[in-house]
Amino acid sequence: MRQCLTILLFGVFCGCETIVELDIPSDYQAKLVVESQFSPDSLWTFRVGKSVPYTETVEPSELIVPDARIIISDENHFRDTLQHIGGGIYKTLQGHRPVSGTTYNVKASASGFSEVQASSWAPPLQSELLEIESMEVGNSSDRERYVLRFSIADQPGSNYYNLNLYQVMPFCEDDNGGVRIEDGPSYTTNYWPIFFDSNSPSFHAFIETVDDPIYPRIENEFSGAFLSDQLFEATTQEFEITFEPTVFEFVSPYFMLELSALSDDLFAFERSLELHDYYLFGPDLTRSSPAVVYTNVVNGLGIFAGYTSDTYRFDAKGNEWQEDSVAVGSSNLQPCQ
C-alpha cells in the first residue's frame, strides 16, 4: 500500500524548508540528503542530512548525519575524503577547491543508508567588463545615472547565466544612542543590490521564466537577471544595463558586478524550487500539481552542482578597486541619515 506524504528536505541547514510532495511507501526508508553548490572560489564543502516524512516531528539536530563518508574525485585521478566539522557540515582539510571546466563525482555513504552518488561541474566562463560611463541628465537636480557594458563569450551547448549588480554601502550602527558610519580597512565591506534597467531580450527577472514560452518576458527593471544563451549560442554577446546609484555624502560610489555561469544541474534545481514554491504560495493557474524539485543525487536526495563567477569591482570612472586596498569613504565621514 502506498500513500502520499511529504518529505522535509535539507533546507533545514540554511534556516528554511522545502516541502516536496512524493508518493512513498508506508514503510518509507530515510534517504541521505547531500547538498553542495560549489565554485572555484570556495573550498569543497557539503551539507549532509536525512529525509523524514513531513508528518513526523523531529528536532533539526536529528536530521544531521555525522558519520557519513564523503569522497570527491575527478577524471584526472584527484581524490579527497571530506571530514565532518560539526552540524552536518563536511569540508576538505587539504585546502582543495573545484576547478572550472572539470567534471567531479561524489560518493556518500553512512550507516543505515544506501550509498548515493552524483556528478556535475562548474562550467567555464569567459566575460569582460567593457566600460562604464555617466549618462546625460535632464537638469542639475536629476540624480546621476550610468550605463554599464559587458560581454559574455558563450561556449558551445546549452548555457545559463546569472547577473547581479551591487554598490558598496556605508554600514550604520547604533552607538550609545547615536548612529555612526563604520568605514575603513578593518571593517567588512557592506554591499547592497542595485536595481538596473535593460532592453536585452535574453534577460529575465525570474529564473522560472527562462526559456519557457508560458511566461512572456515583460520586465525591463531587474534586481538581478537570469539568462540562457538561446539567442546567442556559441558567440560573444555584448550587453548594456543602466542604473542609478544611491548617493552618500562624503562617500564615493564603488560598484561590484557579479556574473555567474550555472551548470545545467544547478539551473534545473533552482528553477524547480521557484516553480514548486510558486505553486504553493502564488496563483499559478497553469499547473495542476507542484513541480518536482530536481535532484541529480542517485539513490538519495539533494543537489551536487557547480557554478563559476567573474567579479568586477569598479568605481564611477571605471577604475578597478580591491577590498583589501581601498577604504570606502574618507576620514571626515559624517553620520548616516
Number of C-alpha atoms within 10 A of each C-alpha: 6 10 12 12 18 19 21 19 24 26 14 15 19 8 8 9 12 15 19 19 17 13 12 16 12 12 9 13 13 16 19 29 24 28 22 18 20 23 22 17 14 12 16 22 19 21 22 27 30 21 21 21 20 15 10 10 8 11 8 12 12 10 22 23 21 17 13 21 17 23 17 20 16 16 10 9 6 10 15 17 17 20 19 21 12 12 16 20 19 22 21 20 14 11 9 16 15 22 18 18 16 14 17 22 16 21 18 22 16 15 10 10 16 16 17 20 21 21 20 23 27 27 24 19 21 16 19 15 19 13 14 20 14 15 13 10 11 9 7 7 7 9 12 16 14 16 17 18 15 17 15 21 16 23 17 10 9 13 21 21 23 21 19 19 23 20 20 23 23 21 16 15 14 9 8 6 6 10 15 16 17 19 21 17 12 9 12 12 17 14 16 14 17 20 17 21 16 19 13 14 12 18 26 25 20 18 25 21 18 22 16 10 8 10 12 11 17 10 15 15 18 21 15 20 21 23 23 22 20 14 11 15 16 16 13 13 15 16 16 16 20 20 20 16 21 13 12 15 11 13 17 14 18 23 22 21 19 15 24 23 27 26 23 18 21 26 23 18 20 16 19 20 21 16 21 22 16 15 18 14 9 10 9 13 7 9 10 8 11 17 19 14 22 18 21 19 21 14 14 22 23 27 24 25 27 28 29 24 23 16 15 16 19 20 16 15 12 16 11 14 16 10 13 11 9 12 16 22 21 12 10 8 16 14 14 15 9
